[in-house]
C-alpha cells in the first residue's frame, strides 16, 4: 500500500497512551494515568474536560457510546450512554404540532441525556480513583477558564442573533454583556463548575465505598438537582429548526427512569483481526458490513489511495448505508449476524460495478422486503438531492454540530474507545443554573410508523456515534474513532484498510488522504442526500480523482487537509508496547503517552 507523508510520529511507550480531539483533554487523561489511575479513570477525566473545552462539539446534556475491554477480561463490551426517547415523545404528539420530521435543534429534539450517567457508572465499576480526582480537571477549567477554540467562538458568533432574539439563557451564558467571545479568550463556565462541585460534595457525603459515592452522584444527576432544573426549564417553548417555537417533552421523570447500561459488542472478523462495534441502535455495523464485503477482495484492490480501492470502498459503503436506512434501529427485528451472513454479503458485493451508483439500494436479508422512510424518496422513487449531511440550523445559515472522541490504553491492558457528542451549545437553549444545554439526538428517529428507527417512547435514536475496538487473537489491539456524523464509519473504514490490510503505522494511516460519500440520507435534520457524490481531499491526486470522476462519481474537492479527525491507540499483547496517533487536521487533536 502506498506510503504517505506523516505530520507526526506514531507515539510508542509502555506506560500509557491517550488520544483525543483536544490537547487539554488528552493531557488531563494522561495526568490521571500518571497519578496512578487506570484507563477508565483517565477516560472520565478526559471526557469531562471535553464537555468544557469543546462545547460546540459535545456537552453534559449529550450522550456517549463506548467500547472497552478490561485487563481481566478482553471481551469487548459496549457502554451505552445513549439516552432514549421520553415518554411524551410520540409520533402523534409531533404530528399534532404539524411536523413531518423531528426538529434538528431545540428542546423538542432532546432525548434523555445519557453521557454523565454512563461515565459515572463506568467509573464506579471499573475505575480506581475518587470522583473528586477524576472531575478535578474539568472543574478547574470550568471554574478558572480555558482558551476558547476559534471554532467555538465562531459558532457563538453565528448563533448571536438566535441567542439574542430567541434563546436568552444562551445569550446570557455565552455573550455576557452582549459580546461574542474572541478566539483564544479565557472563558469560564462557573455554573457547570458548581454542578461538578455539587456532585462531588453529594458523593463524599454518601457511604464509605467508591461505589456508594459514584451512585450518589448518579442519583443527584438523574433524580436530584440536575433533573429538577431540566424539568422546570423544558416547560417553556423555544424556537427550533422547524421555524416554530415548541416546548420539550423530556421530564425529570424520564431522567429518573433511565440508566446507562452494558451490553456485548457485535464483532466481525476481517483478515487476522476482529472488529467490535455497537449493535443496530448505532450505525457501527455499517463498518462491519463494509469490511465483510471488502474481505473477499485481495489486498491490492483495497488501497484507498488508488482509483480501484477508493471506488470499491465508496460503493460498498453505499450498500451498507442503504441497509442502515432500511434495517438499523433500536426497533429492528434483524440481527447483525443476518447482515453478515456470507451468502448475503456475497449478494451485496455482486452489486458493485465499475461505474458509481447513485441509487439507494437496501437489500433483503432473510428474504425480508425493505421499507424506507417516506422522506428519503421522491414520488419517482429516486433519492432526494442536496446537502452534505451534517447538523444545520437553517435560520442562521449553516451551523454545524459535531462530536468528540477519545481513546485510552494503560500498561495493564485496560482499553477504551468512546465518542461523546450532543448537547452542543448551538443545539438547544442553555439550562439556567447548569451551564449546559440538552442534545437533539431525537432528530435521528423518523415520524413514519413501523420502521426500526421510528420515534417510539423508550427507544434509542439510531445514533451515528461509532467507537471501535480491534482485536487480534481475541485480545484488544487498537481503539479507534473519529467525529464526523455519517462519515464516522467511512473515515474509520479508510483508516482500517490502511492499517489492517495495508500494514501502515497508526499516524501514517491517519494522515493519508481521506474521502467519503454523501450518497446516503443524512442522519441529521433536514435529512438530505447527495446521490452519487464523493467528497475527496485534494491530496488523493489529480490522476485518481479524475479517474473516479470518469467512473461516474460526482466529485467535490475540499482542500488538502479537511476530512477525518481520527484518534487511535494500540497495544501489542506479546510485548506490552503501546502506541498512539491523532489527527493533525485542524491542529486540535493530540496523542500523548510514554
N, C-alpha and C positions, 0 to 999 in steps of 0.2 A: 504494500500500500504506500502511496506517495508520502514522503517525509515532508513535513511542513515546518516553517519557522515557528519558534516558540518565544513568547514575550517574557516568560519567567521559567525558572526551573521547576520540575516536579519535586516538591519537598520530600525529604526522606529522614527518618529517625526511628527511635524505638520507644519513646516515652508517650506521646500522644499527638494527634493531628486533628485540626479543626478547619473547616472551610465553610464560609457563609457569604452572604451577599453584602455585608457591611463590615468594615475592618474593626469597628468598635465591638460588634457582636463576636467576631472571631477572637479578638484578644480577651474579651470578658470570659468567653468559654474556656480559652486556654488558661486564664488565671485560675479558674476553678480546678482544672486538672493539676496545675502547679500547687494548689492549696491542699491537694490530696483527694479531691473528688474524682468520681468516675465519669464515663462518657455521658451518663444521664444527668448528673449534676451539671456538667458543662453545657449540655443541650438546654437545660432550663435557664441557666444564666444567659446564654446567647439568645434564646428565644424571647425572653422578657426585654432584653436590650433592643431587639429588633422592633418590638412594639413601640419603643420610644424613638429610635433613630431613623426608622423607615415608616413614618406614619402615613405616607401616601401609598404604601405597599402592603401594609398589614396593621392589625391593631388587636387589643384585648377583646374587642367585640366580634372578632372573626372566628376562624376555625383552623384546625391543623390535622392532617393525617400524617402518620409517620410509620416507617417500617424499621424494626430494630431486632437485634439478637443480643443475648447476654453471653458472658464468658462461660457461664454454667450450662447454657442451652443454646446451641447455634441455630435452632429452628426459627425461621423468620416469622415475626409476629407483627400485626398491624395495630397501632394505636389509633383508634377512631375518635378524633376530636371534631368531627363534622356534626354540628347540631342539626336537628330535624325541623320540619315544618310545624309551626304552632298549631294548637287545637283549632283555632279560628281561621286558619289558612285553608279554606275550601275553595274549590272551583266555583261554587255557587256564589260565594262572597265576592270573588274577583269579577265574575261575570256581572253581578248586580251593580258593580261600580262602572260598568261599561268597558272593561278591559279585555283584550284578546291575548295579552302577554303579561306576565309578572313584570312590574317596572324594574329597571336596572339600578335604581337608587331609591333612597327614601325609606321610611320606617316600614312600609308595607312589604318590602322585599326582605325583611330580616328573618332569618332562621334563628333558632336558639344558639346563642354564642357558645362555641364549644372549646375554644383554644385553651383558656385558662384552666378549666376543669381537667382537661386532658393532660396538660403539663403537670398539674399538681398531683394527679393520680400516678403519672409515671414517676415523679419524684418520690412519692410515698412508697411505691412498690419496688423501685429499682435504684433509687439514688442512695447516697450515704450522708449527705450534708444537710444542715438545717435550712429551713425556709428563709431565715434571715440571711444566711450565707448566699444562697443562690439568687435571691432577689436584690441583694445589695447593689449590684452593678446598675440594674435598671432604675432602682430607686434613686441612686446617686445622679445618673444622667437626667432623670425627670426632675429632680429637686434643684440641681445646680446648673443644668443646661448642657446642651451638646451643640456642636456646629451643624446647623440645618443644611441638609443637602440642597444643592441648587435645584434639583428636580422637585423636591418637596416645596421649596419656596415658589417655584413656577406654578405648581399645582394650586397653591393657595391663591396666587395671582389670578389664575384662570377662573377660580371659583369666587373671586371677590364680589362680583355683582350678586351671585346666587346667595352667598353668605349674608351680604348686607340686606338684601331685599326679602329673602325667604327663610334663611336658616340663621337667625340672630344668635343662637347659642354658639354656632361655629364661628361667627364673626367675632364674638366676644373672646373666644378661646384663641383663635389663630390670628386675629387682627386687632390686638389691644390698641386703643386709641385710633382705630380706623386705618392703621398702616399695615401693609403687607410685609412680612419679614423678608430681610435680604438674604441672598445666598451666603452661607457660612456664618450667618449671625448666630450668636449663642442663644438658644431658645430652650426654655424650661417648660415643664408640664407639671406644675405643683399639685394640681388636682389628682393626677394619676399617681404621683409620688405619695400623696395622702392615702390613696386606695391601697397601694402596696404596703405602706407602713401599717395601716389598719389591719390588713390581712395578717401581717407578722405578729402584731400585738395580740390579736384574737388567737392565733395559733399557739403563741407562747403561754397563753393563759389556760390552754387545754391540758390534757393529760400529759404524763411524762414521756411517752414514747413519740418517736418521729411520726408514726402512723396516725396517732391521735391529733398531733399538731397539723399535719397536712390535711386531714379530714375536716378539722375545724375551719381551716381556711377555705376548703371547698364549700362547706355549708354557708360560710359568710358570703361567698360569691353567688352560689346558686339559690340560696334561700333567704339570705340576710340582706345587708345594706345595699349591695350591688343590685340584686334582683328587685328590691323595693324601689330604687331610683329609676331603673329601667321601666318598671311597671307604671310609675307615675308619669314619666315623660311621654310614653308612647300613646297616651290617650289623645294627644294633640295632633291635628292634621298638619302635614308639611308637603310642600310641592315636591314632586318626584319626576322621573323621566317620562311619565305619561303626559306631562303638561298640566296635571291637575293635583290639588292637594289631597292627601289621604293620611289617615291615622294608621298606626301599626296594629297588628293583631297579636303580636308577641306579648305575653304577660309574665309576671313573676311566677305564676303557677306553672307555666311551660318550662321555665328555667329550673324550678324545683323538681319537676317530674323527670328531668333528663339527666343522664350521667354519661360520661365518656366510657369507652369500652375497649376491650382487646378482642381480636379475632385472628384466626390463622391467615397468613398471606396466601395468595394464589401464586403458583410458580410454573415456569415452563423452562425446559432445557434448550439452550442454544449453544451449539458446538460443545465445549467442555465445561459449560457454566450453567447454573440455574439462576433465573431472574425472578425476583419476588416483588409482587405488586399488591395493591388493594383489590377487592372484589369488584363486582359490576356496579356498585354505587359510586365508583370513581371511574375515570377514563383509563386507568392503568392497564387493563387488559388490551387496549389498543396496541401498546408496546409488545405485549406477548403475542398477539395475533400477527403483528408485522414481523417479529423475529421468527415465528413459526413458518411463515411463507418464505422468508429470506434464507432460512436454514437449509432449504432444499437447493440452493444455488451455490456454485463454487466461490471461494474467497475472491478470485479475481473479478467476479461480477458484482462484488459488494463494496467496492471502493467508492465512497460518496464524492470523491474529488474527480471522478470520471463521468463521462456522459451516461454510460450504461448504469453505473452504480447510482447516480443521482436520479435517473429516470425510474429505475425499478423501485428504488426506495420511496419515491413520491407516489408511485402507482399503488404499491401495497398499502401505504398509509391511507390513501383514499378509500380503499376497500375496507380497511379496519374501521375507519371513522364512519363509513356508511353503516356498518354493523352497530357502531356505537349509537347512532341515531335511532335504529330500529329496536335494538335488543338490550342496551345498557340501562341501568337504573335500579333504584332500591326495590322497585316492584317487579323486577324481572323474574320470570319463571324458568329462565335459562341458566345453565351453569357455564362457567368459563371452560370447563372440560369439553363441552359440546362445541364451543367455538374453536377449540384447539384439536379437535378430533382430526387425525391425519387425512381422512377422506374429505372432510370439509375444507381443510387447509389446501389440499390439492385442487379442489374445485374452485376455490377463490383465486389461487395463484394462476390458474389457467386463464383468468380474465385479463391478466396483464399482457398487453400487446406492445408493439413497437411505437405506437402513437399514443400520446397522452389522452386520457379520458376526461371529459367534463361532466360526466354523469354521476349521480348519486345512486350507487348500486348495492343496496344491502342484500345479504344472502338469505338462504332459507335453511338454517341449521335444524337438523332433525325433521326436515320437511315442513317446517312452520312457514306461514305466509307473513312476510314483513309488512309492517304498517308504519308509516312515517307521520310525524305531526303535520297538520294542515298548513301550518305557516311556512314550511320549507318547500312547498310545492306551488307552482303556478297552476292555472286551470289546465294547461297543456301537459302538466306532469313534470315539467323541467324545473330544476332548482332555481331559486331566486338569485339575482346577481347583486353585486356591490358590497363594499365593506371589507375590512380586514380582520374582523372577528376579535376585537378586543373591547373591554368595557368602555362605554362612552356615555357622557352626559350631554344630551343634544342641545339643551338650551344655552350652553356656554361654549359651544364648539366641541372639539374633540378633546376630552379629558380622560386619560386612561388610568384605570385602577389596575394594579398588578399584584405581585406576590414576592415573597422572600424564600430563601432556602438555607438550611444548614445541615452539615454532616459532621459527625464526630466519631472518632475511634480512639480507644485508650490502649494502654500497654497490656491490659488483661484480656482484651478481645471483645469487650463491650463495644457495640457499634450501632449507630442510628442515622437514618436519613429522614428529614422532616421538611415539610413545605407549608409554613404558616402563611395565611392570607386572610383577606376580608377585613371589614372594619376600617377601610381606607378613610382618610379624612374627608374625601370627596364622595363617600358612599351614602352618608346619612348625617343628619344634624348631630352635633356633639351633645352628649347627655350631661346636663348640668351636675357638677359635683363629682363626676367620674373622670372627666378629661379625655374621653374617647367616644366614638360613635359605634353604631351597630353595623353589621355586614349586610350584604344584599344578595346572598347566595341563593335565595328562592328564585331568582331570575333564571336559574338553570332547570326549573321544573315547568312543564307545559300545562296549559289550561284545557287541552284536549283530554277527554276521559279515556281510560283504559290502556294508556301507554305505560311502559315500565318506568318512565320518568314523568308521569303526570303528577300534578300537585295533589297530595293527599296528606292530611294531618298525621304527624308522626313519621313521615317518610324523609329520608335524607336526600337532599338535592344531589343530582349526578354531577359531582364536582370535577373540575379539571385538575385539581391538585394531585400530584402524582410522584411521590418519592419512590426510590428504588433501592433494593439491596441485590447484589450479585454474589452468588456463592460458587465456590469451586470445591468439588468433592464433599458437599454438604456443609462446608464451613464458610462463613461470610468473608468475601474478598474485597468488595467495593461497596460503598454507599454513595449514591449519585442522585442528583436532582437539579432542577432549574425553575425559575419563574417562567411565565410566558403563556398562561391560559391554555388555549387549544394547541399551542406549539410545544408544550412541555414534553410530551412523549415523542414528538417529532424530533426535537433537538437532542433528546436523550438517545433516540434510535441512531441518529447520525454519529453521535459520540461513541455509543457502544459498538457500532460496526467498526469504527476505527480502533477501539480499544481491544475488543474481544476477537474480531476476525482479522484486523489489520496489524495487531501487535504494537500499536503506538503507545507511548507513555501517556499518563493522565494529562499533563499540561499540553502536550503536543496535540492530543485529540480534542481538547477544549478549544485551543487556539485555531485549529484548522477551519477553513471556510464552511459556513453554515447555510442552510436553506430550509424552507418549509412550504407546504401547500396551504392555500386558503380555500381549496375546493371542497369545502365541508361547511355545514351550518354552524355558525358561531354559537358557543355556549352562552354568550353574553347578549343582553338586550342591545339592539333590536333584532338579534338572531339572524344576521345577514350571512351571505355566502358569495364567493367569487369563483364561479366554475372554471376549472382548468388553470387557475393562476398558480404560479410558482414564484415565491419570493426568495431572492438569492443575494448573497454578498458578492460584491464585485470580484473579490479575490478567488472566486471559483474559476475565473478566467474567461476571456472573450471566446476562446475556442469551444470550451464546454458549454458556456451559456448560449452561444449561437447554435450549437448542435441541439441543445434542449429545445430551443425555440423552433427549430426545423421539425422536431418530433411532436410539435403541437402544444407545447407548454406556453401559456401566456406569462411572459417573464416580467417581473417587477424587480428592478435593481435598486438596492437600498444602501449603497456605500460599502466600504471595505470591512468595517468592524461594527456591525449593528445587531446581529442576530445571535441568540443563545446567551445564557447567563449561567452556565453550568458551574456547579460545585462538585467535588468528589474527594473522598478519602479512600485509602486502601490498607489492607493488612495481609501479609504473607504468613499463612498459618505455620509453615515449616520453620521460618527464620525469625518470625516476630517483627520483621521490618515493616514499618508503617510508611505511607505516602499520602500526598495531598496535592491538589491543584485547585485553582479558582479562575473564574473568567476575568479577563483583563478589559473587556469591552465596558465602557462607562467608567473605568477607573474607580470602582467601588467595591467589588468583591475581592476578598483576600483569604488565602490559606495561611495558617501558622502552625508551627509544631516543632518538635525536636526529638 
